[in-house]
Amino acid sequence: MNNKVIATIDITTPSGQKILRELQCKRAVKIEYTLPVGIENAPSHKEVFSKLLDDLSEHYGVDMHKIVSL
């Protein structure tokens, strides 16, 4: 006998948000959030930070990579 139930709740609605808040307080409930569509190919935080350092280096004329180590 399976003692687990999987439910999908639309948390973009007020009633869905209320249900989620109620479930978050329960010890028997494990909540998993799905990744937003298109996030699979998103750059990592290191790639984003490196690009930021590139932009700052170009703007200020200083190699920011030498100042801030990753």
N, C-alpha and C positions, 0 to 999 in steps of 0.2 A: 504494500500500500504506500503510495506516494503522499508524503505529508507536507509538500511544498506547493505553492501556487505562484505563478508568474503573472503579473498584471502590468499593463502599460497605462500610465497616467499622463494625460496631457496637462503639463504644468504651465502652459501658456494661458490657462483660464483661471479665474479666481477660485472656482470650486476644486480644480486640480491642485492648485497651490495649497488649499486648505487640507486636502487629503494627504498631501506630501508632508505638511507640517505635523499632522497627527501621527503619521507613520514613523517620522523621524524620532519620536520619543519612545518608541517600543524597542525593547531589547531583542525581540525575536525577529525583527525586520532588518534585512540587509539591503541597502539602497545602492544601485549602480546607475551611474549616469552615462549615457551614450555620448560619443564624440560628435560634435557638430559636423554636418556634411562638408566635405572638402578639406578637413583638417589633416588628412593623412599626409598630404604633401607640404604641409606648413614647415617653414624653416625652424631649426632649433634655436634655443635662446643664444647659443654661442654664435651661430651664423648671424643672427640679428644684431648682437652686440658688436661683432666684428665689422659689420656694415656701418654701424653707427660710428665706430672708431675711424673707419675709412673716411666717412663724411666729415667728421671733426678734423681729421688730419688735413684734408684738402682745404677746409675752411680756414683753419688757423695756421697752416703752413708748418705744422709740427707733426712728427710721427707719434701719434697718440698710442700706437701699439707698444712703443717702448716705455711710455709713461705708465700705462695700465697693462698688467699682465693677465692673460686669461687663465 
